[in-house]
Amino acid sequence: MKLSRVAAVGALAAVALYSITLQSSADNASTESHQPPSLDQSLRELAGRNDLRIGTAVDFDALTSDAPYRERIASEFNSITAENVMKWQLVEPTRGQLDFAAADQLVEFAKRNGQKVRGHTLLWHNQLPVWLTDGVAAGTITPAELRGILRQHVIDEVSHFRGQIYQWDVVNEVIDDNANLRDTIWLRNLGPGYIADVFRWARQADPRVKLYLNDYNVEGLNAKSDAYYNLAKDLLRQRVPLDGFGAQGHYGVQFGFHSSAEVRANLKRFEDLGLETSLTEVDVRMLMPTDNPKLQAQAQGYSVLLQACLLSKRCTSFTVWGFTDKYSWVPGFFEGEGAACLLDENLAAKPAYEELRAVLALAARR
């Protein structure tokens, strides 16, 4: 029996409850499912009561070397994403020599712990193999050859993980911050049709996996998310096998947040096209050092996005881009910023972690 979702909407000081009644199955619910949710439960336990996959990006080196980190991934999340080890730069560092060893270990870890795996990412303009970018720059890889190389990459990787991945970020960050197709090695050499091609190749390699567009700064209603909406409509009109839209959810405390209502409205228009939606890379960074007002604001940022997902009929997963500041990517990319994750460097919970548990618990109440 599916429980109704109830999301907390509002500012930090006030919580309003909105219930979404989902279809109930004919099966009788167990006695345990009738018990009210407890804030002592893990994120994955609470998310499970809401038919939601809650996940984290995984740092592979930390996974293999840090036992407390590894144990927390297993206990808190029912979905994981490879932060780096499925990217082209790492799976084919030498042309024609595929290396899925690390990614395979990640998938096996997920299987042992009853977790699903999101694939990230098949096509991006960053973290490409040096042999590829140097070859294109030197002219030794022609546009026609580049198309064949891209096709082979997509088919090789998706085929390797066929049946083991539930969602693939197929095309990542192809629209720039001015709402135009991003000027990349792909657009310059292959033209805009490469986007549809990659989805079709991915579907050829795995008929069942959900195939996603994915980008940042598309959580709310703006020119960039409008461009993605129009791209999605165009792809569907061409009968391209597009299944989902992923909003990454990289927020900064200093910039403020959308309302849950606005994020929900944005997700809804993609869902109205027949797509599912997901929050795929959520984190909320801040200017350092931390203080209590920043940490409370951070909690609101996480909460806004989770509430929007729970309020959306086809939002299937909510993934944080790392769960501990110990291994966060943020300080290396944003000078003077950090503390973006749910747990601090010692794996102690921040207000944001407790806020997500509270929102999930409220949503699970009937």
TORKOL-4160 file (C-alpha; in steps of 0.2 Angstrom, whole numbers, padded with zeros to 4 digits, m for minus):
366
<pt num="1" X="0000" Y="0000" Z="0000"/>
<pt num="2" X="0007" Y="0017" Z="m0005"/>
<pt num="3" X="0006" Y="0030" Z="0009"/>
<pt num="4" X="0001" Y="0048" Z="0005"/>
<pt num="5" X="0015" Y="0061" Z="0004"/>
<pt num="6" X="0014" Y="0076" Z="0015"/>
<pt num="7" X="0027" Y="0089" Z="0012"/>
<pt num="8" X="0031" Y="0103" Z="0024"/>
<pt num="9" X="0031" Y="0120" Z="0015"/>
<pt num="10" X="0036" Y="0136" Z="0021"/>
<pt num="11" X="0050" Y="0146" Z="0030"/>
<pt num="12" X="0061" Y="0140" Z="0044"/>
<pt num="13" X="0049" Y="0145" Z="0058"/>
<pt num="14" X="0033" Y="0139" Z="0050"/>
<pt num="15" X="0028" Y="0122" Z="0042"/>
<pt num="16" X="0012" Y="0120" Z="0032"/>
<pt num="17" X="0007" Y="0102" Z="0027"/>
<pt num="18" X="0001" Y="0098" Z="0010"/>
<pt num="19" X="m0005" Y="0080" Z="0007"/>
<pt num="20" X="m0004" Y="0071" Z="m0010"/>
<pt num="21" X="m0015" Y="0055" Z="m0010"/>
<pt num="22" X="m0007" Y="0042" Z="m0021"/>
<pt num="23" X="m0016" Y="0026" Z="m0028"/>
<pt num="24" X="m0017" Y="0012" Z="m0015"/>
<pt num="25" X="m0014" Y="m0006" Z="m0020"/>
<pt num="26" X="m0026" Y="m0019" Z="m0017"/>
<pt num="27" X="m0014" Y="m0028" Z="m0005"/>
<pt num="28" X="m0016" Y="m0026" Z="0014"/>
<pt num="29" X="m0003" Y="m0016" Z="0022"/>
<pt num="30" X="0007" Y="m0024" Z="0035"/>
<pt num="31" X="0005" Y="m0020" Z="0054"/>
<pt num="32" X="0022" Y="m0012" Z="0053"/>
<pt num="33" X="0017" Y="0000" Z="0039"/>
<pt num="34" X="0004" Y="0007" Z="0050"/>
<pt num="35" X="0016" Y="0013" Z="0063"/>
<pt num="36" X="0019" Y="0032" Z="0063"/>
<pt num="37" X="0037" Y="0037" Z="0056"/>
<pt num="38" X="0050" Y="0040" Z="0069"/>
<pt num="39" X="0064" Y="0053" Z="0068"/>
<pt num="40" X="0076" Y="0040" Z="0074"/>
<pt num="41" X="0074" Y="0032" Z="0057"/>
<pt num="42" X="0087" Y="0034" Z="0043"/>
<pt num="43" X="0085" Y="0044" Z="0027"/>
<pt num="44" X="0082" Y="0028" Z="0017"/>
<pt num="45" X="0070" Y="0021" Z="0029"/>
<pt num="46" X="0059" Y="0037" Z="0029"/>
<pt num="47" X="0061" Y="0039" Z="0010"/>
<pt num="48" X="0055" Y="0021" Z="0008"/>
<pt num="49" X="0039" Y="0026" Z="0016"/>
<pt num="50" X="0037" Y="0039" Z="0002"/>
<pt num="51" X="0041" Y="0028" Z="m0013"/>
<pt num="52" X="0056" Y="0039" Z="m0015"/>
<pt num="53" X="0074" Y="0034" Z="m0020"/>
<pt num="54" X="0086" Y="0045" Z="m0009"/>
<pt num="55" X="0104" Y="0044" Z="m0014"/>
<pt num="56" X="0121" Y="0051" Z="m0013"/>
<pt num="57" X="0136" Y="0053" Z="m0025"/>
<pt num="58" X="0150" Y="0042" Z="m0020"/>
<pt num="59" X="0168" Y="0046" Z="m0019"/>
<pt num="60" X="0176" Y="0029" Z="m0024"/>
<pt num="61" X="0193" Y="0032" Z="m0016"/>
<pt num="62" X="0184" Y="0035" Z="0001"/>
<pt num="63" X="0172" Y="0021" Z="m0002"/>
<pt num="64" X="0187" Y="0009" Z="m0003"/>
<pt num="65" X="0197" Y="0017" Z="0011"/>
<pt num="66" X="0185" Y="0025" Z="0024"/>
<pt num="67" X="0175" Y="0012" Z="0034"/>
<pt num="68" X="0163" Y="0025" Z="0043"/>
<pt num="69" X="0160" Y="0033" Z="0026"/>
<pt num="70" X="0156" Y="0017" Z="0018"/>
<pt num="71" X="0145" Y="0011" Z="0033"/>
<pt num="72" X="0135" Y="0028" Z="0032"/>
<pt num="73" X="0132" Y="0026" Z="0013"/>
<pt num="74" X="0124" Y="0009" Z="0016"/>
<pt num="75" X="0113" Y="0014" Z="0031"/>
<pt num="76" X="0107" Y="0031" Z="0025"/>
<pt num="77" X="0104" Y="0029" Z="0006"/>
<pt num="78" X="0094" Y="0017" Z="m0006"/>
<pt num="79" X="0102" Y="0024" Z="m0021"/>
<pt num="80" X="0120" Y="0029" Z="m0026"/>
<pt num="81" X="0128" Y="0038" Z="m0040"/>
<pt num="82" X="0146" Y="0037" Z="m0046"/>
<pt num="83" X="0154" Y="0054" Z="m0043"/>
<pt num="84" X="0167" Y="0051" Z="m0056"/>
<pt num="85" X="0171" Y="0033" Z="m0060"/>
<pt num="86" X="0158" Y="0031" Z="m0074"/>
<pt num="87" X="0164" Y="0046" Z="m0083"/>
<pt num="88" X="0173" Y="0044" Z="m0100"/>
<pt num="89" X="0189" Y="0051" Z="m0094"/>
<pt num="90" X="0191" Y="0036" Z="m0082"/>
<pt num="91" X="0182" Y="0022" Z="m0091"/>
<pt num="92" X="0193" Y="0024" Z="m0107"/>
<pt num="93" X="0209" Y="0033" Z="m0103"/>
<pt num="94" X="0218" Y="0025" Z="m0117"/>
<pt num="95" X="0208" Y="0024" Z="m0134"/>
<pt num="96" X="0201" Y="0007" Z="m0136"/>
<pt num="97" X="0205" Y="0001" Z="m0118"/>
<pt num="98" X="0190" Y="0000" Z="m0107"/>
<pt num="99" X="0192" Y="0000" Z="m0088"/>
<pt num="100" X="0176" Y="m0003" Z="m0078"/>
<pt num="101" X="0184" Y="m0010" Z="m0063"/>
<pt num="102" X="0180" Y="0004" Z="m0051"/>
<pt num="103" X="0163" Y="0006" Z="m0057"/>
<pt num="104" X="0160" Y="m0012" Z="m0056"/>
<pt num="105" X="0165" Y="m0012" Z="m0038"/>
<pt num="106" X="0153" Y="0002" Z="m0035"/>
<pt num="107" X="0139" Y="m0007" Z="m0043"/>
<pt num="108" X="0143" Y="m0023" Z="m0032"/>
<pt num="109" X="0143" Y="m0013" Z="m0016"/>
<pt num="110" X="0126" Y="m0006" Z="m0021"/>
<pt num="111" X="0119" Y="m0024" Z="m0024"/>
<pt num="112" X="0126" Y="m0030" Z="m0007"/>
<pt num="113" X="0117" Y="m0016" Z="0002"/>
<pt num="114" X="0100" Y="m0016" Z="m0007"/>
<pt num="115" X="0103" Y="0000" Z="m0017"/>
<pt num="116" X="0100" Y="0006" Z="m0035"/>
<pt num="117" X="0113" Y="0014" Z="m0045"/>
<pt num="118" X="0111" Y="0030" Z="m0056"/>
<pt num="119" X="0123" Y="0031" Z="m0070"/>
<pt num="120" X="0133" Y="0048" Z="m0072"/>
<pt num="121" X="0136" Y="0053" Z="m0086"/>
<pt num="122" X="0137" Y="0047" Z="m0104"/>
<pt num="123" X="0140" Y="0064" Z="m0113"/>
<pt num="124" X="0147" Y="0079" Z="m0105"/>
<pt num="125" X="0159" Y="0093" Z="m0111"/>
<pt num="126" X="0171" Y="0090" Z="m0096"/>
<pt num="127" X="0181" Y="0075" Z="m0090"/>
<pt num="128" X="0184" Y="0068" Z="m0107"/>
<pt num="129" X="0199" Y="0057" Z="m0112"/>
<pt num="130" X="0215" Y="0067" Z="m0117"/>
<pt num="131" X="0217" Y="0057" Z="m0132"/>
<pt num="132" X="0200" Y="0062" Z="m0138"/>
<pt num="133" X="0201" Y="0081" Z="m0135"/>
<pt num="134" X="0219" Y="0082" Z="m0142"/>
<pt num="135" X="0214" Y="0072" Z="m0157"/>
<pt num="136" X="0200" Y="0083" Z="m0161"/>
<pt num="137" X="0210" Y="0099" Z="m0158"/>
<pt num="138" X="0224" Y="0092" Z="m0169"/>
<pt num="139" X="0212" Y="0087" Z="m0183"/>
<pt num="140" X="0218" Y="0069" Z="m0182"/>
<pt num="141" X="0200" Y="0064" Z="m0177"/>
<pt num="142" X="0188" Y="0070" Z="m0190"/>
<pt num="143" X="0169" Y="0075" Z="m0186"/>
<pt num="144" X="0164" Y="0059" Z="m0195"/>
<pt num="145" X="0176" Y="0049" Z="m0184"/>
<pt num="146" X="0171" Y="0058" Z="m0168"/>
<pt num="147" X="0153" Y="0053" Z="m0171"/>
<pt num="148" X="0158" Y="0035" Z="m0172"/>
<pt num="149" X="0169" Y="0036" Z="m0157"/>
<pt num="150" X="0154" Y="0044" Z="m0147"/>
<pt num="151" X="0142" Y="0031" Z="m0153"/>
<pt num="152" X="0154" Y="0017" Z="m0148"/>
<pt num="153" X="0157" Y="0025" Z="m0131"/>
<pt num="154" X="0138" Y="0026" Z="m0127"/>
<pt num="155" X="0135" Y="0008" Z="m0133"/>
<pt num="156" X="0150" Y="0001" Z="m0124"/>
<pt num="157" X="0146" Y="0009" Z="m0107"/>
<pt num="158" X="0127" Y="0007" Z="m0107"/>
<pt num="159" X="0129" Y="m0011" Z="m0113"/>
<pt num="160" X="0141" Y="m0015" Z="m0099"/>
<pt num="161" X="0129" Y="m0010" Z="m0086"/>
<pt num="162" X="0113" Y="m0016" Z="m0094"/>
<pt num="163" X="0100" Y="m0020" Z="m0081"/>
<pt num="164" X="0111" Y="m0014" Z="m0067"/>
<pt num="165" X="0107" Y="0005" Z="m0068"/>
<pt num="166" X="0090" Y="0012" Z="m0066"/>
<pt num="167" X="0093" Y="0030" Z="m0072"/>
<pt num="168" X="0106" Y="0037" Z="m0084"/>
<pt num="169" X="0111" Y="0055" Z="m0085"/>
<pt num="170" X="0113" Y="0053" Z="m0104"/>
<pt num="171" X="0116" Y="0071" Z="m0109"/>
<pt num="172" X="0123" Y="0083" Z="m0096"/>
<pt num="173" X="0124" Y="0102" Z="m0096"/>
<pt num="174" X="0121" Y="0105" Z="m0115"/>
<pt num="175" X="0113" Y="0122" Z="m0112"/>
<pt num="176" X="0123" Y="0136" Z="m0106"/>
<pt num="177" X="0119" Y="0150" Z="m0094"/>
<pt num="178" X="0112" Y="0161" Z="m0108"/>
<pt num="179" X="0099" Y="0147" Z="m0112"/>
<pt num="180" X="0108" Y="0143" Z="m0129"/>
<pt num="181" X="0115" Y="0126" Z="m0134"/>
<pt num="182" X="0133" Y="0125" Z="m0125"/>
<pt num="183" X="0147" Y="0128" Z="m0137"/>
<pt num="184" X="0156" Y="0112" Z="m0135"/>
<pt num="185" X="0167" Y="0099" Z="m0145"/>
<pt num="186" X="0151" Y="0090" Z="m0148"/>
<pt num="187" X="0141" Y="0105" Z="m0155"/>
<pt num="188" X="0155" Y="0112" Z="m0165"/>
<pt num="189" X="0159" Y="0095" Z="m0174"/>
<pt num="190" X="0142" Y="0086" Z="m0174"/>
<pt num="191" X="0129" Y="0099" Z="m0174"/>
<pt num="192" X="0114" Y="0099" Z="m0163"/>
<pt num="193" X="0108" Y="0082" Z="m0169"/>
<pt num="194" X="0120" Y="0074" Z="m0157"/>
<pt num="195" X="0109" Y="0075" Z="m0143"/>
<pt num="196" X="0095" Y="0064" Z="m0151"/>
<pt num="197" X="0108" Y="0052" Z="m0157"/>
<pt num="198" X="0115" Y="0049" Z="m0140"/>
<pt num="199" X="0098" Y="0045" Z="m0132"/>
<pt num="200" X="0094" Y="0033" Z="m0147"/>
<pt num="201" X="0111" Y="0024" Z="m0145"/>
<pt num="202" X="0108" Y="0023" Z="m0126"/>
<pt num="203" X="0091" Y="0015" Z="m0129"/>
<pt num="204" X="0098" Y="0003" Z="m0141"/>
<pt num="205" X="0110" Y="m0003" Z="m0128"/>
<pt num="206" X="0097" Y="m0004" Z="m0114"/>
<pt num="207" X="0079" Y="m0004" Z="m0118"/>
<pt num="208" X="0073" Y="m0003" Z="m0100"/>
<pt num="209" X="0084" Y="0010" Z="m0091"/>
<pt num="210" X="0077" Y="0028" Z="m0089"/>
<pt num="211" X="0086" Y="0041" Z="m0099"/>
<pt num="212" X="0089" Y="0058" Z="m0093"/>
<pt num="213" X="0093" Y="0076" Z="m0097"/>
<pt num="214" X="0103" Y="0084" Z="m0083"/>
<pt num="215" X="0109" Y="0101" Z="m0078"/>
<pt num="216" X="0111" Y="0115" Z="m0065"/>
<pt num="217" X="0102" Y="0131" Z="m0063"/>
<pt num="218" X="0086" Y="0123" Z="m0069"/>
<pt num="219" X="0077" Y="0121" Z="m0053"/>
<pt num="220" X="0065" Y="0136" Z="m0055"/>
<pt num="221" X="0056" Y="0144" Z="m0069"/>
<pt num="222" X="0069" Y="0154" Z="m0079"/>
<pt num="223" X="0076" Y="0155" Z="m0096"/>
<pt num="224" X="0087" Y="0140" Z="m0095"/>
<pt num="225" X="0074" Y="0129" Z="m0088"/>
<pt num="226" X="0063" Y="0136" Z="m0102"/>
<pt num="227" X="0076" Y="0131" Z="m0115"/>
<pt num="228" X="0076" Y="0113" Z="m0108"/>
<pt num="229" X="0057" Y="0112" Z="m0108"/>
<pt num="230" X="0058" Y="0117" Z="m0127"/>
<pt num="231" X="0072" Y="0104" Z="m0130"/>
<pt num="232" X="0062" Y="0091" Z="m0121"/>
<pt num="233" X="0047" Y="0094" Z="m0132"/>
<pt num="234" X="0057" Y="0094" Z="m0148"/>
<pt num="235" X="0065" Y="0078" Z="m0143"/>
<pt num="236" X="0049" Y="0069" Z="m0139"/>
<pt num="237" X="0041" Y="0076" Z="m0155"/>
<pt num="238" X="0055" Y="0067" Z="m0164"/>
<pt num="239" X="0051" Y="0051" Z="m0154"/>
<pt num="240" X="0068" Y="0052" Z="m0146"/>
<pt num="241" X="0068" Y="0040" Z="m0131"/>
<pt num="242" X="0069" Y="0053" Z="m0117"/>
<pt num="243" X="0062" Y="0047" Z="m0100"/>
<pt num="244" X="0067" Y="0060" Z="m0087"/>
<pt num="245" X="0073" Y="0078" Z="m0083"/>
<pt num="246" X="0085" Y="0080" Z="m0069"/>
<pt num="247" X="0088" Y="0096" Z="m0060"/>
<pt num="248" X="0104" Y="0096" Z="m0051"/>
<pt num="249" X="0100" Y="0107" Z="m0036"/>
<pt num="250" X="0117" Y="0115" Z="m0033"/>
<pt num="251" X="0112" Y="0130" Z="m0021"/>
<pt num="252" X="0122" Y="0143" Z="m0012"/>
<pt num="253" X="0115" Y="0151" Z="0004"/>
<pt num="254" X="0121" Y="0168" Z="m0001"/>
<pt num="255" X="0110" Y="0168" Z="m0017"/>
<pt num="256" X="0094" Y="0163" Z="m0009"/>
<pt num="257" X="0082" Y="0149" Z="m0014"/>
<pt num="258" X="0067" Y="0146" Z="m0025"/>
<pt num="259" X="0050" Y="0142" Z="m0016"/>
<pt num="260" X="0045" Y="0124" Z="m0016"/>
<pt num="261" X="0030" Y="0130" Z="m0026"/>
<pt num="262" X="0040" Y="0137" Z="m0040"/>
<pt num="263" X="0051" Y="0121" Z="m0041"/>
<pt num="264" X="0036" Y="0110" Z="m0041"/>
<pt num="265" X="0028" Y="0121" Z="m0055"/>
<pt num="266" X="0044" Y="0118" Z="m0065"/>
<pt num="267" X="0045" Y="0100" Z="m0062"/>
<pt num="268" X="0026" Y="0098" Z="m0066"/>
<pt num="269" X="0028" Y="0105" Z="m0084"/>
<pt num="270" X="0041" Y="0092" Z="m0088"/>
<pt num="271" X="0030" Y="0078" Z="m0080"/>
<pt num="272" X="0015" Y="0085" Z="m0090"/>
<pt num="273" X="0026" Y="0080" Z="m0106"/>
<pt num="274" X="0026" Y="0062" Z="m0099"/>
<pt num="275" X="0043" Y="0063" Z="m0091"/>
<pt num="276" X="0048" Y="0058" Z="m0074"/>
<pt num="277" X="0059" Y="0070" Z="m0064"/>
<pt num="278" X="0073" Y="0069" Z="m0051"/>
<pt num="279" X="0084" Y="0080" Z="m0040"/>
<pt num="280" X="0101" Y="0073" Z="m0045"/>
<pt num="281" X="0115" Y="0083" Z="m0037"/>
<pt num="282" X="0109" Y="0092" Z="m0022"/>
<pt num="283" X="0120" Y="0102" Z="m0011"/>
<pt num="284" X="0119" Y="0119" Z="m0002"/>
<pt num="285" X="0136" Y="0128" Z="0000"/>
<pt num="286" X="0140" Y="0144" Z="0010"/>
<pt num="287" X="0153" Y="0157" Z="0012"/>
<pt num="288" X="0165" Y="0151" Z="0025"/>
<pt num="289" X="0167" Y="0151" Z="0040"/>
<pt num="290" X="0150" Y="0143" Z="0045"/>
<pt num="291" X="0139" Y="0150" Z="0058"/>
<pt num="292" X="0121" Y="0145" Z="0065"/>
<pt num="293" X="0111" Y="0157" Z="0053"/>
<pt num="294" X="0120" Y="0150" Z="0038"/>
<pt num="295" X="0117" Y="0132" Z="0044"/>
<pt num="296" X="0099" Y="0135" Z="0047"/>
<pt num="297" X="0097" Y="0143" Z="0030"/>
<pt num="298" X="0106" Y="0128" Z="0022"/>
<pt num="299" X="0093" Y="0117" Z="0030"/>
<pt num="300" X="0079" Y="0127" Z="0021"/>
<pt num="301" X="0088" Y="0126" Z="0005"/>
<pt num="302" X="0088" Y="0107" Z="0006"/>
<pt num="303" X="0071" Y="0107" Z="0012"/>
<pt num="304" X="0064" Y="0117" Z="m0002"/>
<pt num="305" X="0070" Y="0105" Z="m0015"/>
<pt num="306" X="0064" Y="0089" Z="m0006"/>
<pt num="307" X="0047" Y="0097" Z="m0003"/>
<pt num="308" X="0046" Y="0100" Z="m0021"/>
<pt num="309" X="0050" Y="0083" Z="m0026"/>
<pt num="310" X="0038" Y="0075" Z="m0014"/>
<pt num="311" X="0024" Y="0087" Z="m0020"/>
<pt num="312" X="0028" Y="0081" Z="m0038"/>
<pt num="313" X="0018" Y="0066" Z="m0044"/>
<pt num="314" X="0033" Y="0059" Z="m0054"/>
<pt num="315" X="0048" Y="0064" Z="m0045"/>
<pt num="316" X="0056" Y="0047" Z="m0042"/>
<pt num="317" X="0073" Y="0051" Z="m0034"/>
<pt num="318" X="0082" Y="0064" Z="m0023"/>
<pt num="319" X="0101" Y="0063" Z="m0023"/>
<pt num="320" X="0114" Y="0073" Z="m0014"/>
<pt num="321" X="0131" Y="0077" Z="m0021"/>
<pt num="322" X="0140" Y="0069" Z="m0007"/>
<pt num="323" X="0134" Y="0068" Z="0011"/>
<pt num="324" X="0149" Y="0074" Z="0021"/>
<pt num="325" X="0160" Y="0089" Z="0020"/>
<pt num="326" X="0175" Y="0078" Z="0022"/>
<pt num="327" X="0174" Y="0073" Z="0003"/>
<pt num="328" X="0165" Y="0088" Z="m0004"/>
<pt num="329" X="0169" Y="0094" Z="m0021"/>
<pt num="330" X="0164" Y="0112" Z="m0017"/>
<pt num="331" X="0180" Y="0119" Z="m0009"/>
<pt num="332" X="0190" Y="0114" Z="m0024"/>
<pt num="333" X="0179" Y="0123" Z="m0036"/>
<pt num="334" X="0172" Y="0138" Z="m0026"/>
<pt num="335" X="0185" Y="0148" Z="m0017"/>
<pt num="336" X="0181" Y="0153" Z="0000"/>
<pt num="337" X="0165" Y="0142" Z="0000"/>
<pt num="338" X="0161" Y="0125" Z="0008"/>
<pt num="339" X="0151" Y="0115" Z="0021"/>
<pt num="340" X="0139" Y="0111" Z="0007"/>
<pt num="341" X="0134" Y="0093" Z="0014"/>
<pt num="342" X="0121" Y="0086" Z="0026"/>
<pt num="343" X="0135" Y="0080" Z="0038"/>
<pt num="344" X="0151" Y="0089" Z="0043"/>
<pt num="345" X="0169" Y="0082" Z="0041"/>
<pt num="346" X="0167" Y="0071" Z="0057"/>
<pt num="347" X="0150" Y="0064" Z="0050"/>
<pt num="348" X="0140" Y="0074" Z="0063"/>
<pt num="349" X="0123" Y="0078" Z="0057"/>
<pt num="350" X="0119" Y="0097" Z="0053"/>
<pt num="351" X="0102" Y="0105" Z="0054"/>
<pt num="352" X="0100" Y="0101" Z="0035"/>
<pt num="353" X="0101" Y="0082" Z="0039"/>
<pt num="354" X="0088" Y="0083" Z="0053"/>
<pt num="355" X="0077" Y="0094" Z="0042"/>
<pt num="356" X="0076" Y="0081" Z="0028"/>
<pt num="357" X="0072" Y="0068" Z="0041"/>
<pt num="358" X="0058" Y="0079" Z="0047"/>
<pt num="359" X="0051" Y="0082" Z="0030"/>
<pt num="360" X="0051" Y="0064" Z="0025"/>
<pt num="361" X="0043" Y="0059" Z="0041"/>
<pt num="362" X="0029" Y="0072" Z="0039"/>
<pt num="363" X="0026" Y="0066" Z="0021"/>
<pt num="364" X="0025" Y="0048" Z="0027"/>
<pt num="365" X="0011" Y="0052" Z="0039"/>
<pt num="366" X="m0007" Y="0047" Z="0034"/>
